[in-house]
Amino acid sequence: MWRIYWVPVEGDVYLHYAIDITEEKKLEKIKLEDEKLKMTIKTIGAITHELSQPIMVVMGNIEMLEIDDDDFKDKAFMKRIYTELEKISNIVHNLQNITKIITKKYLDGEILDIEKSSEL
């Protein structure tokens, strides 16, 4: 990629020169990608913080129900709820550890591959 200049010298005489800006454009692209990653990580951090709080409260309340009431009839139901909350909690944990953007195909487009993006 080149940036081209025409500088009038005298009358119809022009100085014509070009500067290779390939590296400059590559650096701009890298900087833009880095800024996108930083903003994505900040956004994900905010979302995971907000999700973590209610998940922990619900999980804690389920544990309290199981501890406080030995005759609780729906222990299997509560166990299923708790197991699903653990899955959500793991997803939130993975989101908190994202260090890079890796996508995967989804329907007609791409989505963030949360597991691969959070691997160290």
Order of alpha helices (4+ residues) and beta strands (2+ residues): beta-beta-alpha-alpha-beta-beta-alpha
